[in-house]
Each structure stands twice: as structure tokens, then as C-alpha cells.
Amino acid sequence: MALSPLNRRRYQRFKANKRGWWSLWLFSVLFVLSLGAELLANDKPLLVHYQGQWFFPAFERYPETAFGGEFPLEPNYKTPYMRNLLAEHGATVLWAPIPFSYQSINYDLRVPTPAPPSAQNWLGTDDQGRDVLARVIYGFRISVVFALVLTVLSSIIGVVAGALQGFYGGWVDLAGQRFLEIWSGLPVLYLLIILASFVQPNFWWLLGIMLLFSWMSLVDVVRAEFLRGRNLEYVRAARALGMRDGPIMFHHILPNAMVSTMTFMPFILTGAIGTLTALDFLGFGLPAGAPSLGELVGQAKSNLQAPWLGITAFTVLALMLSLLVFIGEAARDAFDPRK
């Protein structure tokens, strides 16, 4: 689909911002790689060619008997027994570049945990012997997916709420603003901690709890655009022609309001990642054992004698948030109506 002249100019302005443009590419590459985390870091073989048959243990469970073993249970493919069993039958085994998953423990360490970086564990291990690089890859994916879903849902609710307030005004706007003043005055982080302590935290519970508060950031921006747009001539003409409120709001005024909305979305994304990291660090986030950047920060705090944990956590978070901020700045300049 061809871009309109206006969107083409916006694209060129975004591309002209080299820092934002290359940040978008780098962040996209990192995110796409993290989506295939099972192909990069896995303690099970990606592919096994055994007696003319193809097996994919990383994505499907197979009993030990499928490879000539004795027990009808899923085997540990990294044990010497399974390695010798597959080698005896001339099986071809393809492993992931990182032979550890986020929950697998390296039992072959020769030093106490947390172990420093080595040829086996490129970024070392945490205090439970789990590979740090594998947990970073999986944790990066969870953080970005969580933030993206939260940003999209928050934007939808915030845009709808702001559109209703700005378009109708009057008591709708008055009641909405009073509600926002009360709701935004609540201590969000403390409420998140309290709510998260009532239930067993998981991805969807945290998403729902954070959604209760994150939608407010776009309401004022969209409301202002609708307050300005509802009195423009083309809106009045549409009303005079008998057009209903819904098409006027979402077909005529909303495209103008989306300019400011698009510039805020990357910053909502960074805020969601920061909040999830803080909750995980405090122990009120994802379930115990889940790959989490906040849990890695907590590991670094508890193991000051292992500086690689803190350096890794700081580098990953700083890189992720910096890239998103640079993308947001480029989007803000590209959609700036003054340009």
C-alpha cells in the first residue's frame, strides 16, 4: 500500500534521524532473535536423526524408548548415558548454540556458584547454577512482549476514554477528569505490590493489574486533541450532513489525535519494562524461576562478589531502554506537526 505524501514525509524525517533509525533496526533484530529463544538457548537437541527418523526434542516430548532406552519417560539428553546411546546408533544430533535453557542448571561446574564467565557459560551463572545468557535471552523476550501487549491495550483504553471526554465535554468530561484525578493520585507501585501479593503472580495477572493504571497516560493528550477538533469546520459540516458521532470521532478526529499518541507510545513501552523489572526485583513480579531481568538485578544485589551479574543486568536494561527512547525521540520529531 502506497504511503500518502504526508506519511511519506514523516517516514523520511524518521529515517533522517540516524540515531532513531539504527536504534529501530537494532532493537528489531534483538527482538526477532529473542522470539526464537528456543533455537538459541536450549538444553534439548533441536534435531535428532535416529534410524532414518527425524525427531525435534526441543519442541516435542519423546520417551527414552524412542531412542532405544529402557524407560517410557522423557530423557535428559545431556547425560552421558543418552549421549552414548545416541552415538551407538549413529544418531545425528543438532544442539542450540547455547546448550542451556533458562531453568536448566549446569551440574558440571568446577567452581562454586555463581560461576564466572567461561567457554561453557559465556556470561557466567547465577547463584543457582543457571546460565545467565540463556536467562537474559528469555527475559528480554518476556519483558518486550509484556510491554508491547500492555502498551497496545493501554493505548486503546486511553484513546477511547480521552476521545469520549474531549468529544462530548460537559458532564462526561467533568466526571472523567475527577475520576482521573483520584485514580492518578493513588500510589501506583504500592498498589501493584499489594494486589500482586493477593494472588500467585503470572504473566496475565501482572498484565491486568498494571493495565488498571497504565491507560491514564494518553487520556489528557487525546482529550485535548478532541476538544480542539470537535469545533473545526469539517466536523461541523459532518454533523450538519447527519453523520453519527462514532464515524466523526474515529474517522475524522482520531487520525489527528493519533499523531501525539504515536509519539508517546515508545515511552509507555519503556515505563512498562521499568515497572515489570521493579516488581520482579522486589519479588512481586513473575513466578519464581521465570526468566526475568528484574530477578537478575536482584541476583546482582545479593551477590556483590559476582560483578558479571550486575554488569550484565545493567548493560541489557540500559541498551533496551536507550534504544526505545531513541526510537521515541525519532518518532516524536517525525510526527511533529510544526515540521
N, C-alpha and C positions, 0 to 999 in steps of 0.2 A: 504494500500500500504506500503510495507516494505521500510524502510529507507536504503539508501546506507551507507556503512561503514563510509564515511566522514561525512554525515549528522548525523549519529548516535553518532559520537564523538562530534560533535557540540552540539547535544542535551544533552549529558552527561555533557559537560562543562557548558552549560547554567544551568542545574539542580544543578550542584555543587555550583553555586553561590547562596547561600541560600537567600541572600537579594533580588536578582533579581527574583528568583523563587517564593518566597512567595509574592513579590510585584505583580507579574503577576497574581497569584491566587486571591489576594485581589482585585486588580483592575478589574479583570474579574467578580468577584462576584458583586461588586458595579455596574458595567456597566450593567450586566444582570438584577439586581434588578431595575435599573433606566429605563430599557426598558419596564418594567411593571409598570411604574409610575401610570397609571390609576388604577391599582389594589391596590396600596399602599396608594395613596392620591387622594381622590375624594369626591366632595360634593354631588354626586348622589349615590344611592344604587347600589351595584354590582349586586344584585339579589333580585327579589321580587316574592314571590309565592302568587298569588292572585286568589282565587276562582278556584283552580285547574290549573291555567295557570302560566307559567314562563315568567318573564319579566327581561330584562337586561338594566336598565336605564342608566348605565354608558357608554354603547356602542350604544344605540339606543334611539331615541326620542319617547316618548309616550305622548298622550294628557291626560289631567286630567280626562277626561271622561272614560278612560280605567280603572280607579280605583274608579269609582262611583262619580267623581266630576262633576262640572257644566260647566266648560269652556273647549273648544277644544284646549287648549294651553298646552305647557309643564309646569308641575308644579314645584314649589320649594319644594323638598321632605323634607327639614329640617324645614319647618314651622309647628307650632302646628296643623294647620288645616289638612295638609296632614298626619301628624303622627297619629292624631286621626281618620282620615278617613280610613287609612290602618288598624289601630288597631281595629276599629269597625267591619271590615270584616274578622278579624283573619288572616291578611296577615303576612307572614314571610318575614322579611327584613334583608338582609345582607349588612352591611356597610364596607367600607375600613377601615383599622386600623387608618388612618388619615382622618377624615371626612371633609377635605378641599382640594380643588384643588388650582392650582397656582394663579387663578384670583378671587377666592371666598373670600369674606370679612366676618369677624366674627363680626356680629352686636350685639352679646351678651356680649361684653367686659364691665367690670365694672371699668376699668381704662382707661386713655387716651392712644391713640396710639403714638408711638409704645409701645405695651404692653410687659411686661417681660415674660419669660418662665413660663408656668403653666401646670396644668394637661390637660387643653384643647388644648393649643398651646405649644408643647414641647420645641420649640426654640423661643417662643415669636412671635410677629407680627411686621410687618414693619409699617411705618407711615401712611399707608392706611388701616391697619387692616387685611392685608393678612398674612396667616400662613407662617412663614419663612421656616419651614421644608419642606412643600409641594413645595415651590418655589425652594428650594435647590435641591430636587429630580428631578424636571422637568428641572431646569437649568443645572444640571450635565449631564442629557441626551442630551440636545441640544448642550452643549459645546463639549462633546466627539464625538457625531455623526458629528457635523460640522467639527471638527478637523480631524476625520478619513476620511471623504469624501475629504476634502481639501488635506490631505496628500497623498491619493491614486492618485488623479488627478495630483497633483504637481509632484509626483514621476514619473508618466507616461510621462508627458511632459518633465521633466528634463532628464530622462533617454534617451528618443528619441533624444532630442537636443544634449546631450553630446555624444551619440553614433554616430550621423551624423558628428559632428565636429571631433571626435577622429578618426573615421574610414577613412574618406575621406581626412582630413587635407587640406593643400593648401589654396585656396581662401575661401573654405567653413569654415574652422577653423578660418581663419583670420577675415572674415566678422562676424562670430558668436561671436568671442571674443570682437571685437569692439562694437557690439551691447550690449553684456553683460556688458561691462564697462560703457557704457552710461546708460543703464537701471538700473543697480545696484547702480549707483551714485545718483539716484533720491531719495528725502526724502519720503520714503515709507509711513510712518504714516501720514504725512501731505497730501499726495496724496489720501490716503484712506479716510481721513476726508473730503477732497474736493469732491471726487467722490461720497461719501455716502451722501453728502448734496444736490446733484442734484436730487436724486430720493428718493422715500419713501423706507427706508431700510427694507429688509426682509431677510430671510434665504438665498435664492438663489442669490439675488443681492450681498449680502456680500460675498458669496462664489465666485462668478465670479470676483468681484473686487479684493479680496485677491489672487485669482489664478493668476492674472496678474503679481504678484511679487514673490509669494512663490515658483515657479518652479525653480528658479535660484540656489537654494542651492545645488542641486545634479549634476548640469551640470559639474562643474570642476572635481568632483570625477569620474564620468563616463567617461568624456573625457580623463582623464589621463589613465584609465584602457584600453580604446580602442586604445589610442596612443601606449601603450606598447604591447597590444595583437595583433595588426594588422601585426606586423613583426615577430610573432612567427612561428615556423616551420609548425605546423599543419594548421595554417591559409594559409600559402603559398602553402602548399600541396593541400588544398581545392580549392584554386584559380586555381592551375595547373590542377586539375581534372575538371574544368569548373563549379564549384558551383557558384551560383549567390551571389551578395552582401548581399541580405536580409537574406538568411539562414546562411551565415557566421557570420553576425553581431549578430543575435538574437538566434542562436542555438549553436554557438561555443564561441564567445567572451562575450556575455551578461551574461551567468552564472557566469563567473569570476568577472564581474563588479558588480553583484548583491550582492556580499559579503560586499563590502563597502557601497552599497546602503542600505542594511538591517540595518546596524549599525547606519545610520543617521536618519532613519525614526522615531524612538521614539522621537528624539529631534526636528524634524519638527513638530511632533504632539504637543509637549509642546509649541513650538513657536506659533502655530495656536491658541491654547487655550489662551495663554497670549495676543495675538493681539485682539482676539474677546472680551476678558474681558476688555482690554483697551478701545476699541471702545464703548462698552456698558457703561463703566464708564463715558466716555466723552459725551455720548448721541448721538453717530453716529452709533450705532450698531443695534441690533434687535428692532422691533417696540415697542412703549411704551406699557407697561403692559405685555410684553412677559417675561417668566421666564428666568432670566439672572443672572449669578454670578457677572458680572460687575455692573449691576444695584444694586445688594445687597451691593457691595463695596461703590457705590455712596450713598446708604441709610445710611450706617455706617458713612460716612464722614459728611452727613447732620444732623445726629442725634447722636452727641457725648455723649448725656446723656443716650443713649441706648447701652451699651457696648456689649450686646449679638449679635448685628448685626455685629459689626466688628470682634468679636471673631469667629462667625460662618463663615463669609466670608474668614477670614484668614485660619481657620482650613481646610475648604473644598479645597481651592485653594492649600494650602501647601501640603495637603495629596495627591491630584490628581497629581500635578506636581512632587512631590517627588517619587511617585510610578512609574510614566513614566520615570523619569531619572534613577531610579534603574533598570528598565527593559531594558532601552537603554544601560546602562553600562554592564549588563549581556550579552546582545546580541552582543555588541562590543567585549567582551572577547571571546564569543563562536565562532564568525566568524573571529577572528584574525588569519591570515594565519601563523603567527610566532609560533602559538601554535598548 
